[in-house]
Amino acid sequence: MTINFKSFQDSGLISKVDVLEDRTRLHPHTTDVIIYVGKYYIEMLKDGKFLFRPSGQGQGKRSKFLPIVEQYMYNEIYENGGTN
């Protein structure tokens, strides 16, 4: 299923990390997560930045601007063949 970026972006809901089944892949400074359609999520870090690391390792995409990370995540999922 492919949805447009705006619909994907609008599906995001901020939640506490304890709603995730597997928290082992979270960055140690994650305070909350934004969960999107398809159960993809962006981590909210205590320094005010947002992080998308589907593997739970490496740099991933990090920015203080949420739309930048959302666009990267959308591209990885829907334009580059999917991830998770």
C-alpha positions in Angstrom: 0.0 0.0 0.0 1.4 3.4 -1.0 0.0 6.6 0.5 1.0 10.1 -0.4 3.4 12.0 1.9 0.9 14.3 3.4 -1.4 11.4 4.5 1.6 9.5 5.8 2.8 12.6 7.8 -0.7 13.2 9.2 -0.9 9.6 10.5 1.8 10.3 13.1 0.8 10.0 16.7 3.1 10.9 19.6 3.4 8.1 22.2 5.5 7.0 25.1 8.2 4.4 24.3 6.5 1.7 26.4 3.9 1.2 23.6 6.6 -0.4 21.4 6.9 -4.1 21.7 10.7 -4.0 21.0 12.5 -1.1 22.7 16.0 -2.6 22.3 16.5 -0.7 19.1 15.8 2.7 20.6 18.5 5.3 21.0 19.4 5.6 24.8 18.2 9.3 24.8 14.8 8.6 23.3 12.0 10.1 25.4 8.9 9.5 23.1 8.1 8.1 19.7 5.9 9.3 16.8 4.2 6.2 15.3 3.0 6.3 11.7 0.8 4.1 9.5 2.6 0.8 9.0 4.0 0.9 12.6 7.0 2.9 11.5 8.3 5.4 14.1 10.5 8.4 14.6 12.3 8.7 17.9 12.1 12.0 19.9 15.4 12.6 21.6 16.0 14.5 24.9 18.2 17.0 23.0 15.1 18.1 20.9 16.1 16.2 17.7 14.2 13.6 15.8 15.7 10.3 14.7 14.8 7.6 12.2 17.0 4.4 12.4 15.1 1.4 11.2 17.9 -1.0 12.1 18.4 0.6 15.5 22.1 1.1 14.6 24.2 3.8 13.0 23.4 7.4 12.3 20.1 7.0 10.4 18.5 10.4 9.8 18.6 12.9 12.6 17.4 16.5 12.5 15.9 19.1 14.8 13.2 19.6 12.1 10.6 16.8 12.1 9.5 17.2 8.4 13.0 16.5 7.2 13.1 13.2 9.1 9.5 12.4 8.0 10.4 12.9 4.3 13.5 10.7 4.7 11.5 8.0 6.3 8.7 8.2 3.7 11.2 8.0 0.9 12.9 4.9 2.5 9.6 3.1 3.0 7.7 4.0 -0.2 10.2 5.0 -2.8 13.3 2.9 -1.9 11.6 -0.5 -1.5 10.7 -0.5 2.2 12.4 -1.0 5.5 11.6 -2.2 9.0 
